[in-house]
Amino acid sequence: MNTKLTFFILMILSLNVSADWKQVYKSLPDKTYVDFDTLKVNGNIIEYWMKKNFSKVTDGALSARAQIRLDCRKNSYEIIFYSAFTGSDFTGNAIYNSNPHISASIENFSPEQAVRDGACK
């Protein structure tokens, strides 16, 4: 097994072991959680890991994990890393792993807004 693959597997496994997932914005049909142990604030930038358990199969997945970079000043966020799994809570097969770097504005009544409201000064 090559070194990069070994490092990646160890990184993913360590995320599940040390996570302190707390559900945010409970009125959505999907359950969305933030790992507050990973939340890092650097000025107006906040980085954290988010987990979503889908209420029904979505594009073949029942759960997903994303690393988020939120910009308090610009009221926007970027998905830095994203992975999806066939089972809930990152079980089953990983069917998608990507570094999409997709940016979007923070919408009202969203999990990103809940993090922004709690962490931005």
N, C-alpha and C positions, 0 to 999 in steps of 0.2 A: 504494500500500500504506500502511495507516495506521501510525502511530508505534508503537502497542502491539504490533501483529503483527510489525513489523520487529525490535523489541527482543526479543520472545519467540523468534523464529527465531535471532537472533544468540546469545541465551543458550543455547539448545539446542545449537547448533553449537559453541560454546566449551566446553561440557561434554565433548563427545567428543574434542576436540583436546587438552585439558590433563589428561585423566583418567589416574590411576595405579591401574587396577583390579587388585586382588589377590583371588584366590579365597578364600572363607572356608567353613568347614564342608563338607569335600569328600565326605562320605558321603551327601549328599542326591542324588536322581536329577537334579534341576535344578541347574545350576551358578550359584552365587550369589557375587557379587563386591562388594567395598567399594572406593570411591575414597578412599584414605587422604589424598590431597591436599586433599580437601574436609572432612575430619574437624575439627570445632571443638569444644573443650571449654570450657564456661562453668559452673564450679561442678559441680553434679550433672547438668547437661544436656549431652548430646553430640548434635551434628548431623552428618550425613554423607549421601552419595549411595550407593545400592545399585543394582546391576544384576543381573538374573536372566535367564539363557538357559534356556528351558524344554526339557525332553527330548522333549516332544511338544507339538503345538498345544494351547494352553489359552485358551479363549474367543476363538479366532481369532488369538492372538498366539504368537510364538516368543521374544520378549524383552520385558522391561519395565525401567523405571527408576523409582526412588522416592527422594524426599528424606525422611529419617527423623530424628525428634527422639526421643532416648532419655533417659529419666529414671532415673538410677542409684539414687536414693533410693526411688522408687516401684516399681522393677523393671518398668517399662512403657515402651512406645514409641508414637509417633504417626506415621502416614504423612501428611506435609504435602503432597506433590505426587506424582502417579503418572501415568506414561504407558506405553502398550503399543504394540508394533510387530509387523507381520506377519512380519518376518525376524529372524534372530538378530543380536545386537550392534547393535540400534537401526536395522537396515536395513528396507527395505520401507516400507509405509505406516504412519503413526501412526494407530492406530484408536481410541485413547482417551487423553485428557488431562484430568486433574481435580485439584482440591485437596480430597481427601476428608476430611482431618482425622479419620481413623479411629484409635482408640486400642485397645491390647491389652496384656495382660501378656506379659512375656518368657517363652517356653517353654524348657524344657531342650532341649539339643541343637539349637538354632536358630541361624541367622546372627546374630540380635540378641544372643543370649547370648554368641557369640564376640566381638562388638564390646564388649559390656558387660564381659566378663571381661578384655579387653585394655586398656580405656580408663578404666573406673571405678576410683576409688581406694578 
